[in-house]
């Protein structure tokens, strides 16, 4: 029987059997070749720490509402197929499928498993891959959307000096996008040397280690005391946000992209934030309407990201690292995503 990666308990993953289902009208079966999980919100779920474990966002009220006693989020463990995106090849067509052929490569959303059954009718997040598109670029489609959302919400302009705080997949891609947007200077900030070095090789101008450097002061020194015009903050760490406020230019903008937990200290809004007229924009690419509605939408962000990735204008070879065999996915997820994230940027799984 085929296997899939399942979260069986908080911080515990296993490869478990599942049954392939018959194809229905408009569906295709895909043999998965590569896959990748999230390292942010999905990891919080895996650890049982996410904000929405006890409350859920109500779109009508636009508030987080306490879950009822019957909504047992913990029941997901043992059933939840871990994973975010996959790349694979069509092996079977269901009835009435049009516009798809056996052998085509697709990229889609779903858990890490040996096969996927996907609907082809009104498939908004199922992408056909060009022949020369790299699989690592394809599985970075999701983080690229939030990176582009941060770049746009921060209003990065030609000639701006920009800093990227946090070099997970979103931050690493945002650093490349800032250069594509015309930034004259891009600094990257992360405590993990491997991530800083990869960002420099991808085109960033300077890298700072927040564990050994006063990042705010370093950014001011690098810009002749002015500070950077825009900071894309992806780590969701309060100490990182404080450093951003120190390194930001007067009247500059911080696009806060990361999914934060409750802050426990380290943030003082009575200092540089207050004196320097800082602007903080909370950025979430998939929130609708988009800040630039109706010209921009989440769909347009998706389309632009896929274009940049498919044309290899973004380079994700070093972002998807390490790549492990599917047979090692359970132990690999626990190690590289949960326990020792400093050893990875975005985990890749090869079948």
C-alpha positions as CSV (number, residue, x, y, z in Angstrom):
1,X,0.0,0.0,0.0
2,X,1.2,3.6,-0.6
3,X,2.3,5.6,2.4
4,X,1.9,9.2,3.6
5,X,3.6,11.4,6.2
6,X,1.2,11.8,9.2
7,X,1.4,13.8,12.4
8,X,0.4,11.1,14.9
9,X,1.0,13.2,18.1
10,X,2.5,16.6,19.0
11,X,6.1,16.6,17.6
12,X,5.7,13.0,16.3
13,X,5.6,12.0,12.6
14,X,5.2,8.6,11.0
15,X,4.8,7.1,7.6
16,X,1.4,5.4,7.5
17,X,-0.5,3.4,4.8
18,X,-3.4,4.9,2.9
19,X,-5.8,3.5,0.2
20,X,-5.8,4.9,-3.3
21,X,-9.4,5.9,-4.3
22,X,-11.0,5.5,-7.7
23,X,-11.0,8.5,-9.9
24,X,-14.2,10.5,-10.2
25,X,-15.2,12.8,-13.1
26,X,-12.6,15.5,-13.8
27,X,-9.9,14.0,-11.6
28,X,-6.4,12.8,-12.4
29,X,-4.0,10.7,-10.4
30,X,-0.4,12.0,-10.0
31,X,2.6,10.0,-9.0
32,X,4.5,12.4,-6.7
33,X,8.2,12.9,-7.4
34,X,9.1,15.7,-5.0
35,X,7.4,17.4,-2.0
36,X,8.0,20.0,0.7
37,X,6.3,21.0,4.0
38,X,5.8,24.4,5.5
39,X,8.2,25.5,8.2
40,X,6.0,28.2,9.8
41,X,2.3,27.8,10.5
42,X,2.3,24.1,9.8
43,X,5.2,23.6,12.3
44,X,3.2,25.5,15.0
45,X,0.3,23.0,14.4
46,X,2.7,20.1,14.6
47,X,4.0,21.3,18.0
48,X,0.4,22.0,19.2
49,X,1.3,25.7,19.7
50,X,-0.6,27.6,17.0
51,X,-2.8,30.5,18.0
52,X,-5.8,28.9,16.4
53,X,-5.6,25.7,18.6
54,X,-7.9,27.4,21.1
55,X,-9.7,30.0,18.9
56,X,-10.6,30.3,15.2
57,X,-10.9,33.3,13.0
58,X,-14.4,34.3,12.1
59,X,-14.5,36.0,8.7
60,X,-17.9,37.7,9.3
61,X,-16.9,39.2,12.6
62,X,-13.2,39.6,11.7
63,X,-12.3,38.4,15.1
64,X,-10.7,35.3,16.7
65,X,-13.5,33.4,18.5
66,X,-13.0,30.8,21.2
67,X,-13.6,27.3,19.9
68,X,-16.6,25.4,21.2
69,X,-15.9,22.4,23.4
70,X,-17.0,20.1,20.5
71,X,-14.2,21.4,18.2
72,X,-11.4,19.2,19.3
73,X,-8.4,20.3,17.3
74,X,-6.2,17.6,18.9
75,X,-8.3,15.0,17.1
76,X,-6.4,15.9,13.9
77,X,-3.4,14.0,15.1
78,X,-3.2,10.6,13.6
79,X,-5.2,11.8,10.6
80,X,-3.3,14.9,9.4
81,X,-1.1,14.4,6.3
82,X,1.8,16.8,6.8
83,X,2.9,18.7,3.8
84,X,2.4,21.8,1.7
85,X,3.3,21.3,-2.0
86,X,4.3,18.6,-4.4
87,X,5.5,18.0,-7.9
88,X,4.6,14.9,-9.9
89,X,3.5,13.3,-13.1
90,X,0.0,12.3,-14.2
91,X,-0.3,8.5,-14.4
92,X,-4.1,8.2,-14.9
93,X,-7.0,10.2,-16.2
94,X,-10.5,10.0,-14.7
95,X,-13.7,10.3,-16.7
96,X,-14.4,13.6,-18.6
97,X,-10.9,15.0,-18.1
98,X,-10.1,17.7,-20.6
99,X,-6.8,19.6,-21.2
100,X,-4.6,17.2,-19.3
101,X,-2.5,14.2,-20.5
102,X,-0.8,11.3,-19.0
103,X,2.9,12.2,-18.4
104,X,2.4,15.9,-17.8
105,X,4.1,17.4,-14.8
106,X,2.0,19.2,-12.3
107,X,2.6,21.2,-9.1
108,X,-0.2,21.3,-6.5
109,X,-1.0,21.7,-2.8
110,X,-1.3,18.7,-0.5
111,X,0.4,16.4,2.0
112,X,3.6,14.5,1.5
113,X,2.5,11.2,0.1
114,X,3.2,8.8,-2.8
115,X,0.3,9.9,-5.0
116,X,-2.3,12.6,-5.2
117,X,-5.8,12.6,-6.7
118,X,-6.7,16.1,-7.8
119,X,-9.6,17.9,-9.5
120,X,-8.9,19.5,-12.8
121,X,-12.1,21.5,-13.0
122,X,-11.8,25.1,-11.6
123,X,-8.4,24.0,-10.2
124,X,-7.2,27.4,-8.9
125,X,-4.0,26.1,-7.3
126,X,-3.0,23.3,-9.7
127,X,-0.3,24.4,-12.0
128,X,1.1,22.8,-15.2
129,X,4.9,23.0,-15.2
130,X,7.0,24.1,-18.2
131,X,9.5,21.5,-19.4
132,X,12.5,23.4,-18.1
133,X,11.0,24.5,-14.7
134,X,13.0,23.4,-11.7
135,X,11.1,21.3,-9.1
136,X,12.6,23.3,-6.3
137,X,11.2,26.5,-7.8
138,X,7.8,24.9,-8.0
139,X,7.6,23.8,-4.4
140,X,8.5,27.4,-3.4
141,X,5.3,28.7,-5.0
142,X,3.6,29.1,-1.6
143,X,6.3,31.0,0.3
144,X,6.9,33.2,-2.8
145,X,3.3,34.5,-2.5
146,X,3.9,35.8,1.0
147,X,7.3,37.2,0.0
148,X,5.7,39.1,-2.9
149,X,2.9,40.3,-0.6
150,X,5.5,41.7,1.8
151,X,7.4,43.4,-1.0
152,X,4.2,45.0,-2.3
153,X,2.8,46.0,1.1
154,X,6.2,47.5,2.1
155,X,6.0,49.5,-1.2
156,X,9.6,48.7,-2.2
157,X,10.6,51.2,-4.9
158,X,13.5,51.6,-7.4
159,X,16.6,52.7,-5.5
160,X,15.3,51.9,-2.0
161,X,17.5,50.4,0.7
162,X,15.9,47.3,2.0
163,X,16.5,44.8,4.8
164,X,15.0,41.3,5.1
165,X,14.7,40.0,8.6
166,X,14.5,36.2,8.8
167,X,15.8,33.9,6.1
168,X,13.4,31.0,6.0
169,X,12.0,30.4,2.5
170,X,9.8,33.5,2.6
171,X,12.6,35.8,3.6
172,X,15.1,34.2,1.2
173,X,12.8,34.7,-1.7
174,X,11.9,38.2,-0.5
175,X,15.5,39.2,-0.7
176,X,15.7,38.1,-4.3
177,X,12.4,39.9,-5.1
178,X,13.7,43.1,-3.5
179,X,16.6,43.1,-6.0
180,X,14.2,42.4,-8.9
181,X,12.1,45.4,-7.7
182,X,15.1,47.7,-8.1
183,X,16.4,48.0,-4.5
184,X,19.8,49.5,-4.6
185,X,20.9,47.8,-1.3
186,X,19.5,44.6,0.3
187,X,20.7,43.5,3.7
188,X,19.7,40.1,5.2
189,X,19.4,39.3,8.9
190,X,19.4,35.8,10.4
191,X,21.3,34.0,13.2
192,X,21.9,31.0,11.0
193,X,25.2,31.3,9.0
194,X,24.1,28.8,6.3
195,X,21.1,30.9,5.5
196,X,23.0,34.2,5.4
197,X,25.6,32.7,3.1
198,X,23.0,31.4,0.7
199,X,21.3,34.8,0.6
200,X,24.5,36.5,-0.3
201,X,25.2,34.0,-3.1
202,X,21.7,34.8,-4.4
203,X,22.4,38.5,-4.6
204,X,22.0,40.1,-1.2
205,X,24.6,42.9,-0.6
206,X,25.3,42.4,3.1
207,X,24.4,40.0,5.9
208,X,24.1,40.5,9.7
209,X,24.0,38.1,12.6
210,X,21.5,39.3,15.3
211,X,23.2,37.1,17.9
212,X,26.6,38.9,17.6
213,X,25.7,42.3,16.1
214,X,23.6,45.3,17.0
215,X,21.6,45.0,13.8
216,X,19.9,48.3,14.1
217,X,23.1,50.2,14.5
218,X,24.7,48.1,11.7
219,X,22.0,49.1,9.3
220,X,22.4,52.7,10.2
221,X,26.2,52.5,9.7
222,X,25.7,50.8,6.3
223,X,23.4,53.6,5.2
224,X,25.4,56.7,6.4
225,X,23.1,57.0,9.5
226,X,19.9,57.1,7.4
227,X,18.6,53.6,8.0
228,X,16.9,51.4,5.4
229,X,13.6,52.5,3.7
230,X,11.8,49.2,4.0
231,X,12.2,46.1,6.1
232,X,10.4,42.8,5.4
233,X,10.1,41.1,8.8
234,X,9.5,37.3,8.4
235,X,10.8,35.8,11.7
236,X,7.8,37.1,13.8
237,X,10.3,37.5,16.7
238,X,9.9,40.5,19.0
239,X,13.6,41.0,19.4
240,X,14.0,41.0,15.6
241,X,11.2,43.6,15.3
242,X,12.9,45.8,17.9
243,X,16.1,45.6,15.8
244,X,14.1,46.5,12.7
245,X,12.7,49.6,14.4
246,X,16.2,50.7,15.3
247,X,17.6,50.2,11.8
248,X,14.6,51.7,9.9
249,X,14.9,55.1,8.3
250,X,12.8,58.0,9.6
251,X,9.3,57.4,8.2
252,X,10.2,54.0,6.8
253,X,8.0,51.0,6.6
254,X,8.2,47.5,8.1
255,X,6.1,44.9,6.4
256,X,5.4,42.4,9.2
257,X,4.9,39.0,7.3
258,X,5.7,36.4,10.0
259,X,2.9,34.6,11.9
260,X,3.7,35.7,15.5
261,X,3.0,34.1,18.8
262,X,2.2,36.3,21.8
263,X,5.2,38.5,22.5
264,X,6.8,37.9,25.9
265,X,9.1,41.0,26.1
266,X,11.9,42.6,24.1
267,X,9.7,45.1,22.2
268,X,9.6,48.7,23.3
269,X,7.4,51.0,21.2
270,X,8.4,54.0,23.3
271,X,11.8,54.2,21.7
272,X,12.8,54.3,18.0
273,X,9.3,53.4,16.9
274,X,7.9,56.5,18.6
275,X,10.7,58.9,17.7
276,X,11.3,57.9,14.1
277,X,7.7,57.8,12.8
278,X,7.9,54.1,11.9
279,X,5.1,52.5,10.0
280,X,4.3,48.8,10.5
281,X,2.1,47.1,8.0
282,X,0.8,43.6,8.7
283,X,1.2,41.7,5.5
284,X,-0.8,38.6,4.5
285,X,-0.9,37.9,0.8
286,X,-4.0,35.7,0.9
287,X,-6.2,38.3,2.8
288,X,-8.9,39.7,0.6
289,X,-9.5,42.3,-0.5
290,X,-5.9,43.1,-1.3
291,X,-4.6,46.5,-0.2
292,X,-4.4,47.4,-3.9
293,X,-7.9,46.1,-4.7
294,X,-9.3,45.9,-7.3
295,X,-6.1,46.0,-9.4
296,X,-4.4,43.3,-7.3
297,X,-5.7,40.2,-5.7
298,X,-4.4,37.0,-4.2
299,X,-4.9,35.4,-7.7
300,X,-2.8,38.0,-9.3
301,X,0.0,37.6,-6.7
302,X,-0.1,33.8,-7.4
303,X,0.1,34.3,-11.2
304,X,3.0,36.7,-10.9
305,X,4.9,34.4,-8.5
306,X,4.4,31.4,-10.8
307,X,5.7,33.5,-13.7
308,X,8.9,34.5,-11.8
309,X,9.5,30.9,-10.6
310,X,8.7,29.2,-14.0
311,X,11.0,31.6,-15.8
312,X,13.8,31.0,-13.3
313,X,14.0,34.7,-12.3
314,X,13.9,33.4,-8.8
315,X,16.5,30.8,-7.7
316,X,15.4,28.3,-5.1
317,X,18.2,25.7,-5.5
318,X,19.8,26.6,-2.1
319,X,16.5,27.4,-0.4
320,X,15.1,23.8,-0.7
321,X,17.8,22.2,1.4
322,X,18.4,19.5,2.5
323,X,16.6,17.0,0.3
324,X,15.9,13.6,1.8
325,X,14.4,10.3,0.5
326,X,10.7,9.8,1.2
327,X,11.6,6.7,3.3
328,X,13.3,9.1,5.8
329,X,10.6,11.7,5.8
330,X,9.3,11.1,9.3
331,X,12.6,11.3,11.1
332,X,13.7,14.0,8.7
333,X,10.7,16.2,9.4
334,X,11.2,15.8,13.1
335,X,14.9,16.7,12.8
336,X,15.1,19.4,10.1
337,X,11.8,21.2,10.6
338,X,11.1,20.8,14.3
339,X,14.2,20.0,16.4
340,X,17.2,21.5,14.5
341,X,15.8,24.0,12.0
342,X,19.2,25.6,11.8
343,X,20.3,22.7,9.6
344,X,17.7,23.5,6.9
345,X,16.0,26.3,5.1
346,X,13.1,24.5,3.4
347,X,13.0,20.7,3.6
348,X,12.7,18.8,0.3
349,X,11.5,15.2,-0.1
350,X,12.4,13.1,-3.1
351,X,10.4,10.0,-4.0
